[in-house]
Amino acid sequence: MTSIHIPHIADSSGAQKAVQAETAIQPYVYASVFSSLCIIVGLIWDISWHTSIGRDGLLAPPHDVIYLGAILAGLFSAYQVLRTTFFGTAIEKQSSVKFWGVFYGPLGALFCIWGAIAMLTSAPFDDWWHNTYGLDIVILSPPHTLLGIGMMMIQFGAMIAVLSSSHGAKSGSIVLHNWLFAIASGLLLSSFYGLFSEYMNKARSHSAVCYIVGAIIFPLLLIAVSRATKMRWAATATAGVYMFVLAMMVWILPLFHATPRLGPVLNHFDHYQPFHFPLLLIIPALGIDLVFIKFKHQKPFLQVVLASLVFLLIFFVVQWNFGGFLHTSLLARNWFFGSYSWYFGANPNWPYRYVFYPGHVDTGFNLLKGMLIAAALAVFTGWVGSKWGGWMKRVQR
């Protein structure tokens, strides 16, 4: 007579539930992606705040949003580490990183904790800096650099958290993981642009410096994203997230009232001045994805070289013309493109407000030399990005 072992079935069901719980997307993963969104929204709002209102204290609303992102990422990640360390199963600890000889936690959570510490440390440093030296004339002041490192560490932690969570995930959740990764990557791309935007804004679009800086930043991240995930159009999706977030900030912020609080006020207005309209990165990013799809059977290095050069060529053609349109055309001075935006302390009648400053225009040999430098840098950073993406793809903890 065949007997049915009820306890065995119960144990099997319990084990299955435990495995499902361990392979489900943990709250700290969602929290890290949301924190990354808070960071970029706060960053762009803060730049617009400085342009429209001026600096008026450490706990200005944009700063609060940025620090909220740091706190959420730090707390949820710290909880994940403590839960895994003291209450985690053997499987969870085996799939975690052990550090300081005591703690266990996912690698993404560790990046988020370190980033949160760096960001919160930069807050009093930034306040002291402003009280001592006054207003910043550049984005990358020492406290802002520390803040930027912490921000990007959290956003990179969000990418790693999603990737490590995707290992062992059910086929039904792969699409969700892919889009969470694209969102996290797009937000990191937005931070990169925000921190280096003074070299790549519309007024610099006819300068070789714009494309040299772009060649350093964009192939690095977009090729890394393409290598790190099985998402077919990963670079395009990442660039699309970047464009969507920055465009929304251009459209939403001017809806709210804002007046300058510092003098001298040379440019009078009563609403927020928007940040830059995003670069049209989705078009050259599409070129990267197409190269990897069409030449998938070629040697990896050849793929990277082609992808990097195709990106730079398309980026140059598209942004040179689009930047010229944004900077000089009457059709760009509206709510959609926001090219009317101007700092309250700047003379609104400056002769180069809607005309390219001669020192920011490269032609002939200077442009050719700059683009050759950009091409070499694009190939190098694309290769580094490929190695970085391969490393991220192998991260399972």
HUJO-V207144 format. One record per backbone hydrogen bond with DSSP energy under -0.5 kcal/mol. NH is the residue of the N-H (numbers start at 0). CO is the residue of the C=O. E is the energy in kcal/mol with one decimal. If there is no record, write none. Layout:
# HUJO-V207144
[[NH & CO & E] [NH & CO & E]]
This chain:
# HUJO-V207144
[[4 & 2 & -0.5] [5 & 3 & -1.2] [8 & 4 & -1.6] [9 & 5 & -2.3] [10 & 6 & -2.6] [11 & 7 & -2.6] [12 & 8 & -2.5] [13 & 9 & -2.5] [14 & 10 & -2.8] [15 & 11 & -2.4] [16 & 12 & -2.3] [17 & 13 & -2.2] [18 & 14 & -2.4] [19 & 15 & -2.4] [20 & 16 & -2.4] [21 & 17 & -2.1] [22 & 18 & -1.9] [23 & 19 & -1.0] [25 & 23 & -0.5] [28 & 25 & -1.4] [29 & 25 & -1.2] [30 & 26 & -2.7] [31 & 27 & -2.2] [32 & 28 & -1.8] [33 & 29 & -2.6] [34 & 30 & -2.8] [35 & 31 & -1.9] [36 & 32 & -1.7] [37 & 33 & -2.4] [38 & 34 & -2.3] [39 & 35 & -1.9] [40 & 36 & -2.5] [41 & 37 & -2.7] [42 & 38 & -2.4] [43 & 39 & -2.5] [44 & 40 & -2.3] [45 & 41 & -2.4] [46 & 42 & -2.1] [47 & 43 & -2.2] [48 & 44 & -2.6] [49 & 45 & -2.6] [50 & 46 & -1.8] [51 & 47 & -2.3] [52 & 48 & -3.5] [53 & 48 & -2.1] [59 & 56 & -0.9] [62 & 59 & -0.6] [63 & 59 & -2.1] [64 & 60 & -1.9] [65 & 61 & -2.0] [66 & 62 & -2.9] [67 & 63 & -2.1] [68 & 64 & -1.8] [69 & 65 & -1.6] [70 & 66 & -2.7] [71 & 67 & -2.8] [72 & 68 & -2.3] [73 & 69 & -2.6] [74 & 70 & -3.0] [75 & 71 & -2.4] [76 & 72 & -1.8] [77 & 73 & -2.4] [78 & 74 & -2.5] [79 & 75 & -2.0] [80 & 76 & -2.2] [81 & 77 & -2.7] [82 & 78 & -2.9] [83 & 79 & -2.3] [84 & 80 & -2.4] [85 & 81 & -2.4] [86 & 82 & -2.4] [87 & 82 & -0.6] [87 & 83 & -0.8] [92 & 88 & -2.3] [93 & 89 & -2.2] [94 & 90 & -1.7] [95 & 92 & -1.4] [96 & 104 & -2.8] [98 & 102 & -2.2] [101 & 98 & -1.5] [102 & 98 & -1.7] [103 & 80 & -0.5] [104 & 96 & -1.7] [106 & 396 & -1.3] [109 & 105 & -1.6] [110 & 106 & -2.1] [111 & 107 & -2.0] [112 & 108 & -2.3] [113 & 109 & -2.6] [114 & 110 & -2.6] [115 & 111 & -2.4] [116 & 112 & -2.2] [117 & 113 & -2.2] [118 & 114 & -2.5] [119 & 115 & -2.6] [120 & 116 & -1.9] [121 & 117 & -1.6] [122 & 118 & -0.8] [123 & 119 & -0.6] [124 & 120 & -1.0] [125 & 121 & -3.0] [126 & 122 & -2.1] [127 & 123 & -2.5] [128 & 124 & -2.3] [129 & 125 & -2.4] [130 & 126 & -2.2] [131 & 127 & -1.8] [132 & 128 & -3.3] [133 & 129 & -2.0] [140 & 138 & -1.5] [144 & 140 & -2.7] [145 & 141 & -2.1] [146 & 142 & -2.3] [147 & 143 & -3.0] [148 & 144 & -2.4] [149 & 145 & -2.1] [150 & 146 & -2.7] [151 & 147 & -2.6] [152 & 148 & -1.8] [153 & 149 & -2.0] [154 & 150 & -2.4] [155 & 151 & -2.5] [156 & 152 & -2.4] [157 & 153 & -2.1] [158 & 154 & -1.6] [159 & 155 & -2.4] [160 & 156 & -2.7] [161 & 157 & -2.1] [162 & 158 & -2.3] [163 & 159 & -2.9] [164 & 160 & -1.7] [165 & 161 & -1.5] [166 & 162 & -0.7] [166 & 163 & -0.6] [168 & 165 & -1.8] [172 & 169 & -1.5] [173 & 169 & -0.5] [173 & 170 & -0.8] [174 & 170 & -0.5] [176 & 172 & -2.5] [177 & 173 & -2.9] [178 & 174 & -2.2] [179 & 175 & -2.4] [180 & 176 & -2.4] [181 & 177 & -2.3] [182 & 178 & -2.5] [183 & 179 & -2.5] [184 & 180 & -2.8] [185 & 181 & -2.7] [186 & 182 & -2.2] [187 & 183 & -1.8] [188 & 184 & -2.5] [189 & 185 & -1.9] [190 & 186 & -1.8] [191 & 187 & -2.4] [192 & 188 & -2.3] [193 & 189 & -2.7] [194 & 190 & -2.4] [195 & 191 & -1.5] [196 & 192 & -0.6] [196 & 193 & -0.6] [198 & 195 & -1.7] [199 & 196 & -1.2] [200 & 196 & -0.6] [203 & 200 & -1.6] [204 & 201 & -1.0] [206 & 203 & -2.1] [209 & 203 & -0.5] [209 & 206 & -0.8] [210 & 206 & -0.7] [211 & 207 & -2.0] [212 & 208 & -2.7] [213 & 209 & -2.0] [214 & 210 & -1.9] [215 & 211 & -1.2] [216 & 212 & -1.9] [217 & 213 & -2.2] [218 & 213 & -0.6] [220 & 216 & -1.7] [221 & 217 & -2.9] [222 & 218 & -2.0] [223 & 219 & -1.1] [224 & 220 & -2.5] [225 & 221 & -1.9] [226 & 222 & -2.1] [227 & 223 & -1.8] [228 & 224 & -1.1] [233 & 230 & -1.2] [236 & 232 & -2.5] [237 & 233 & -2.5] [238 & 234 & -2.5] [239 & 235 & -2.3] [240 & 236 & -2.3] [241 & 237 & -2.1] [242 & 238 & -2.6] [243 & 239 & -2.5] [244 & 240 & -2.5] [245 & 241 & -2.2] [246 & 242 & -2.4] [247 & 243 & -2.4] [248 & 244 & -1.7] [249 & 245 & -1.7] [250 & 246 & -2.0] [251 & 247 & -2.6] [252 & 248 & -1.6] [253 & 249 & -0.5] [254 & 251 & -1.9] [255 & 252 & -2.1] [257 & 269 & -1.5] [260 & 52 & -2.5] [261 & 52 & -0.5] [265 & 263 & -0.8] [265 & 343 & -2.2] [266 & 343 & -2.5] [267 & 265 & -0.6] [271 & 252 & -0.6] [271 & 255 & -1.9] [273 & 271 & -0.6] [280 & 278 & -2.2] [282 & 279 & -1.1] [283 & 279 & -0.7] [284 & 280 & -2.4] [285 & 281 & -1.4] [286 & 282 & -1.3] [287 & 283 & -1.5] [288 & 284 & -2.0] [289 & 285 & -2.4] [290 & 286 & -2.1] [291 & 287 & -2.1] [292 & 288 & -1.8] [293 & 289 & -3.1] [294 & 290 & -2.4] [295 & 292 & -0.9] [297 & 294 & -1.7] [302 & 298 & -2.1] [303 & 299 & -2.4] [304 & 300 & -2.4] [305 & 301 & -2.6] [306 & 302 & -2.9] [307 & 303 & -2.7] [308 & 304 & -2.3] [309 & 305 & -2.8] [310 & 306 & -2.3] [311 & 307 & -2.3] [312 & 308 & -2.6] [313 & 309 & -2.5] [314 & 310 & -3.0] [315 & 311 & -2.6] [316 & 312 & -2.3] [317 & 313 & -2.9] [318 & 314 & -2.5] [319 & 315 & -2.2] [320 & 316 & -1.3] [321 & 317 & -2.8] [322 & 318 & -2.9] [323 & 319 & -1.4] [324 & 320 & -2.0] [325 & 321 & -2.7] [326 & 322 & -2.3] [327 & 323 & -2.1] [328 & 324 & -2.0] [331 & 328 & -1.2] [332 & 329 & -1.4] [333 & 331 & -1.5] [337 & 333 & -2.5] [338 & 331 & -1.9] [340 & 337 & -1.6] [343 & 50 & -1.8] [345 & 342 & -1.8] [349 & 346 & -1.8] [352 & 349 & -2.0] [359 & 356 & -2.6] [360 & 357 & -1.4] [361 & 205 & -2.8] [365 & 362 & -1.0] [366 & 362 & -1.0] [367 & 363 & -2.3] [368 & 364 & -3.1] [369 & 365 & -2.2] [370 & 366 & -2.5] [371 & 367 & -2.2] [372 & 368 & -2.1] [373 & 369 & -2.4] [374 & 370 & -2.4] [375 & 371 & -2.2] [376 & 372 & -2.4] [377 & 373 & -2.7] [378 & 374 & -2.2] [379 & 375 & -2.1] [380 & 376 & -3.2] [381 & 377 & -2.3] [382 & 378 & -2.1] [383 & 379 & -2.4] [384 & 380 & -2.9] [385 & 381 & -2.1] [386 & 382 & -2.0] [387 & 383 & -2.7] [388 & 384 & -2.9] [389 & 385 & -2.2] [390 & 386 & -2.0] [391 & 387 & -2.4] [392 & 388 & -2.3] [393 & 389 & -1.1] [393 & 390 & -0.5] [394 & 390 & -0.7] [394 & 391 & -0.9]]
